[in-house]
Amino acid sequence: MGIFDLISLILDNLNRRKGRVGLTAVGVIIGTAAVVILVSLAIGLQANATAQLAGIGDLTLINVIPTYGGEGDPGGPIISIDGAPGNIETKLLTPDALEELRTLPGVQDVFPREYFYGEARLKYQRLETWAGGTGVPPGALKTMGLIAQQGDVELEKGTIVIGSNFNTTFFDPNFRPGKEPPPPPDVYNQQLRLEIIKYDPDGNQIIKNYQVRVKGILQSNGRDDWAIYMLLDDVTTYNEWVNGQRINRNKTGYNEAVVKVDDPKNVKPVYDAILALGYQAFSPQPYVEGINSFFTILQVIFGGVGAIALLVAAIGIANTMAMAILERTREIGLMKALGATNRDILSVFLGEAAGIGFLGGLGGITVGWLVGEMLDVLVVAYLAGQAVQQGGPPPPESAVITPLWLAGFALFFATIIGFLSGLYPALRAATLVPINALKYE
Amino acid sequence: MIIQMENPTDNVFIDAVNVTRQFQMGRLTVDALCGVNLQVKKNAFQIIMGPSGSGKSTLLYLIGGLDRPTAGEIKVDGELIDSLDENRLAIYRRQKVGFIFQTFNLLPSMSALENVAFPLRFARVSRRNRLKKAMDLLEIVGLADRANHKPSELSGGQQQRVAIARALVNDPVIILADEPTGNLDTAGGLSVMQALADLHSRGATMIVVTHDTRNRQFATQTNFILDGRIVPQEIYEHSLNNLAIEAVGSSPTPSENDVEGQ
């Protein structure tokens, strides 16, 4: 039998028994809807948790810090180190060391990061703020995945890129209580005065002035909202002036290096390789992976609860098909007499069972999606209420997320469930002895 | 074993040799057919007469490939059908056999036209050609104006004529009818037998199983079957008379329709 003839025959047969097909499909609808709602809820929870974690930053970046060796406790913020405390080799992040990191397989880029460790003020008109600062080479901000909301992130000499909230730190040093505090200034593309301060042995302040221009303001990402980024060479210049001597990177190394990995799945091997070289490293990825795997387990559990409902529906389909075969025994005999092969009969009955699953799946997706949307409104409203009362973080935009793949998967799964439930009854139908089937009363 | 043959070597189209069919009823083995031989010529109108339970329908279904003999062989149009596998047997039924049943076996949800066209679904004929062919056949059986009626809207005789059209839709080499008039009144039965006779005159080979002696007038050849064996006419009639007397003697009304008309 041709595929179109088969489908039209299946549809005719399903249409003939609308009531029973509908009732059987209700079971599938409930099961599929349960799967869709519960998994959507789990996905929504995960998306919200991931959004909270976004402040950790790009997961393909690994921060590397030097190891300062010596006897006993190495000191410093050690995240992971192989072997027991003892004789630890000093590993500085010299230019040669950066080249060594660059040769590791999976590494896309390596750049140093240097902090300004003096005291400095940024002044704009009559406002000022205390300024720290991180120096990076040209192009590094782009590699770090930072995006400008104003201007761009291409640092040049004498320019800075600031976080989205940095301008709120400006204050008026002549501010008197009772006066209206000044609004945060719009400093984009403005020249600011950078005053770097150091003290002579007698404790007298020495100030050196530089002009810096705000080249870009970053989009808010949580982590860099109060940051100042400047060119590595500028930071080196400032630090050298504060120290009063030239810095030899081959001797002292950099404060920190950032390793950009080409693919998230290479983060772990690169991370391990960096540790093996004797450096200290930090990557948020293992934590995020842990959280993700927790949510995957949650999805599976939620999906499993829905699947139990689907299992019950599957038994319903099997029962309906078994009944249909009893009722339609003569019809099966007739089809055989008219030249239907066992395979034709099998296809018709399997198709009907899968059709019930498919229809139930369609209904289940629709119901699941609608209920999910309603739930979403309720949950978001509740969270918003909580946030107002308790001053927590703002509520998520949506708490229940139904992705297209879930709808597709649910439909496919419901159809397969129908198909499998129909297997036994359809096999029985196909192997009926035609003469007995024709005589069946 | 009694063998009845007419011109045994002349143009034999259906050849059943020593066909035996046993059914297992629990521990009991029932012989439905015991070494039956039957030869049917091309373009014959073969009638097989026998009372209920005589094995005549069993023989018909064996020839139609809906059942397999316990022993013996059946050749149709040169093809040994008892050795075909399930799939080939289905194809044999699809291509060579047209069945007509006592209870019509029309699908109640389909119109007359769709019922006639139904078998062609299994033969992968396009919907358009199926319906055209079915319409032509409904015209032949005189029901073109009822093409869109459901079986429930047709009389018994009309339903059986629809079933005849369905049996013809695959251009079969043999038409097998199992008590085609059994569920019909006299007028309906006559119209059906005339439709079959008309097909026969157009060249069809057919085997009609019946217990109604009035149908014999259409036959080119008649065989009689009793208790799974083919018997001469005189033995058949004698035996049926005795059966009828026994039935009348033992109970006020005959329990089987099959003896009516005797």
Interface residues (C-beta under 8 A of the other chain):
Chain A: M1 G2 D5 L9 D12 R16 R330 E331 L334 M335 K336 A337 L338 G339 A340 T341 N342 R343 D344 V433 P434 I435 L438
Chain B: Y61 G64 L66 D67 E86 N87 A90 I91 R93 R94 Q95 V97 F99 F101 N105 L107 S109 M110 F118 P119 R121 F122 A123 R124 R127 R166 N170
